[in-house]
């Protein structure tokens, strides 16, 4: 009985941490996206590498937490993590299209950010597939 109580509490705590991480990451995404557009539209402004790196680390923590929970069998509230990929890639496409006609350049940190967000998503999808395959073999 004690083990069940501890396990239930652990699941609740993990789920709440993931929810908080998701919302914190969402707020950070909105701020960084706004700054990225300012970087794109006003060439003298520049998003710092430290801001981009910090965002990517936070995204990595979110993904590791999500995948660890999945692999250990802890059920979490489902959040649309791919939302971050769509936000960055739609934004990047819009910047490229506007940049083509307005002769504006998408800065290197913003391009690499979109690439790395996609890479993190793909690693998460591979992990999800391997985990699903592993569970179906049991």
LUMFI-304719 format. One record per residue (C-alpha): residue in one letter; x, y, z. Coordinates in steps of 0.1 Angstrom, whole numbers, padded with zeros to 4 digits, always signed. Example, Ala and Ser with C-alpha at 12.3 -4.5 7.8 and 13.67 -1.06 7.14 Angstrom:
<recs>
A+0123-0045+0078 S+0137-0011+0071 
</recs>
This chain:
<recs>
X+0000+0000+0000 X+0028+0024+0009 X+0045+0018-0025 X+0013+0026-0043 X+0009+0059-0024 X+0045+0068-0032 X+0041+0059-0068 X+0009+0079-0072 X+0025+0109-0055 X+0056+0106-0078 X+0033+0105-0109 X+0015+0136-0097 X+0047+0155-0090 X+0062+0145-0123 X+0031+0156-0141 X+0030+0190-0124 X+0067+0196-0131 X+0061+0188-0168 X+0031+0211-0169 X+0050+0239-0153 X+0080+0234-0177 X+0056+0234-0207 X+0040+0267-0197 X+0074+0283-0188 X+0088+0271-0222 X+0057+0285-0239 X+0062+0319-0223 X+0099+0318-0232 X+0090+0309-0268 X+0067+0338-0272 X+0093+0362-0258 X+0121+0348-0280 X+0098+0347-0310 X+0090+0384-0306 X+0127+0392-0302 X+0135+0371-0333 X+0110+0391-0354 X+0126+0423-0341 X+0160+0409-0350 X+0147+0401-0385 X+0129+0434-0391 X+0154+0458-0375 X+0189+0448-0387 X+0207+0467-0359 X+0190+0446-0333 X+0204+0411-0327 X+0192+0382-0305 X+0221+0370-0284 X+0235+0335-0287 X+0232+0332-0249 X+0194+0337-0252 X+0191+0311-0279 X+0213+0286-0261 X+0194+0291-0229 X+0161+0284-0247 X+0175+0253-0263 X+0187+0240-0229 X+0153+0246-0214 X+0137+0228-0244 X+0162+0199-0238 X+0152+0197-0202 X+0116+0196-0211 X+0122+0168-0237 X+0144+0147-0214 X+0118+0150-0186 X+0090+0140-0210 X+0110+0110-0224 X+0122+0098-0191 X+0087+0097-0178 X+0075+0079-0209 X+0103+0053-0206 X+0097+0047-0169 X+0059+0042-0176 X+0047+0074-0158 X+0016+0087-0174 X+0017+0125-0179 X-0008+0150-0191 X-0005+0152-0229 X+0009+0185-0241 X+0014+0193-0278 X+0052+0195-0278 X+0053+0196-0316 X+0037+0231-0312 X+0072+0245-0307 X+0084+0230-0340 X+0054+0244-0359 X+0059+0279-0343 X+0095+0281-0352 X+0093+0266-0387 X+0062+0287-0398 X+0080+0318-0384 X+0112+0309-0403 X+0093+0303-0435 X+0075+0337-0431 X+0109+0354-0425 X+0124+0338-0456 X+0095+0348-0477 X+0094+0384-0464 X+0132+0385-0466 X+0132+0375-0502 X+0110+0405-0512 X+0122+0430-0487 X+0159+0420-0490 X+0161+0412-0453 X+0183+0384-0439 X+0173+0359-0413 X+0201+0360-0387 X+0222+0329-0381 X+0211+0324-0345 X+0174+0323-0356 X+0181+0299-0384 X+0201+0276-0362 X+0174+0278-0335 X+0148+0265-0359 X+0171+0237-0370 X+0180+0226-0335 X+0143+0227-0324 X+0135+0204-0353 X+0164+0181-0343 X+0153+0179-0307 X+0118+0170-0319 X+0131+0143-0342 X+0151+0128-0314 X+0120+0128-0292 X+0100+0111-0320 X+0127+0084-0324 X+0126+0078-0286 X+0088+0076-0287 X+0089+0051-0315 X+0116+0029-0299 X+0097+0029-0266 X+0064+0020-0283 X+0082-0008-0302 X+0098-0020-0270 X+0064-0021-0252 X+0047-0039-0280 X+0073-0067-0278 X+0066-0074-0241 
</recs>
